[in-house]
Amino acid sequence: MKRITLIIFTAFGFLATAQTDGNLLTQSEATIGAVEVDTIKHWKWSGLYSAAMTQTSLTNWAAGGNNNVNVSGLVKQLGVYSKNKWVWNNLLEANFGYNFQSGGDLKTDDRLEFTTRLDRELGSQDWRLSLFANLRTQFAEGFKNQGDANYISKFMAPGYLTYGIGLTNASFKGLNVYFSPVQVKQTFVLDSTLAADGVFYTIDAPNVAVLNGGGTYRTELGAYLDIIYKKAFSDQFEVSSKLNLFSNYLDRPQNIDVNWEAIFIMKVYKYLSVSLQVQLIYDNDVLVQDTSGDGISNAPGTQFKQILGVGLAYSFGAFKK
């Protein structure tokens, strides 16, 4: 399986990006607002597909090191349906990175997320009544350290499902705010071993249900805020940012879940771009710190991820302007 994955990514060679419908980040990160309607199909599509590979080979290298190959891929696919006063946004986001080396292989990035939102205008395009749903998980097993035998995550362990009804405001250009006072958040751990470890929540936490296969899920009800900001400062530099906040009414509402991510893109040359992705997560129920020194995570903490990339970019499609 690892060889097949390596062959697939190697075939791409280096970063290649396919983008339709103009600026992808404008469409995928800020889809509320005026959407041009195709009177025949009502659907508009945009996408970003990229793959990258780096390879290091060392022979009698005095400073030391390991031979390794790192591959990564990213997919963003957006579909927007618009008719009369209705707008339906669907965004699929998938990231995966893997490092192959003699000392052991390890994934470096893993994300699978789908967001859908159905909006109905309330007198103007600035205010909309919205039905919102988001599912976030990962593809493969994850390990804390290279060479570990026991995984700490896998597909739908954890998996996060958030849904509710609220209001969306787009009064300011590039800024979209969705707020729901009645949002449901469900955390799934569909693995009996990980569920028993209690890393994502303890089995005796409020509103935890046990499934037949030994997995568990927890249901929370609270207030949810989703803020999306997108701005192109010039033809060469643009920023996209997304912030999610959730407060659980049913258990310690003062402990707010935070998920913030931002993408900075700078075009260096016609087809060459530099991108910086950062993500910060805080969830008081997720144990990520080892405060006792015994190798077991027993306390919550701030999670942070940064990805810096340089590659080639190419845009095409029927909607290219």
C-alpha positions, 0 to 999 in steps of 0.5 A: 500500500505504501509503495502504491501511494508513493508511485501515485504522488511521484507521478505528479512530480511537484506541486500542481494546482488546478483551479476553476471559477476564478479565485478558489479561496474567494469561492470556497472560504467566502461563498455567501453573497452574490452568486452568478446564476447559470439559468440552465444548471444553477450549479457553479463548481470550483476546485483546487487539486495539488500534489507535492514530493520532496526526496532526500538521499544521503551517502557517507554524509558526515553530518548524519541523517536519513534517506527519506521521501515526503509526499503530500496532496490536497483537494478542495472541491466546492459546489454552489447551487443558487436559485431565486433566494436560495443558496446551497454551498457544499465544500469538500476538503481533504489533505494527506501527507506521508513521510517514508524513511528507513527508520519508519514511516509516519503521516505528516498531514491528515484531514477529511472535512465536508461542510454544507449550508443551505441559506434563505435570504431574509429581505436582503442578501446580507441576512440569511436564515441558514441550515448548517452541517459539518463533518470532520475526521481523518483518513488513516491511523495516526501515531504520536511518535515514529515507530509506535505500535499503538495508534492514537487516532483513525477514521472516525476516531475521533470524528466531529459532526456539527449541525444546527440552524442560525443566521448568516450575515455578509454585510462587509465585503469578504467577511461572513459570520454565522451564529447559531444559539442551538447547535449540536456537536457530536464527537464519535470515537468508533474504536473500542480501544481509543474509547476506553482510553478516554483521550477525547472524552471520558466514558463517564462524561455527560451525554456519552452513549456506548455503541454495539461495537464498543465505540462511543459518541458524545452529544453536546448542545450549545452556541456556535460561531463561524467567522470567515474572512477573505481579502486579496491585498494585491494580485500577489498576496491574499489571506483567508481565515476561518474561526469556529467557537463552540460553548457547550450549555450542558457541561462547563460552558465557560470552556470554549472549543476553538478551531482557527485556521488561516492560509496566506498565499503569495504569488512569486512569479506567474506560476510560482506561489508560496503558501503558509497554512496555520491551524490552532485547536483547543478542546478542553475534552481532548487530552494532549499533554503529558504532565506526569511524565509517564508517557500518557496524555492526561491534560488538555492543551493547545494544538498547533500545526504549520505547513509551508509550501512552495510550488507551481500553480496553474488555473483553467476552466470554463469559469476562468476570467 
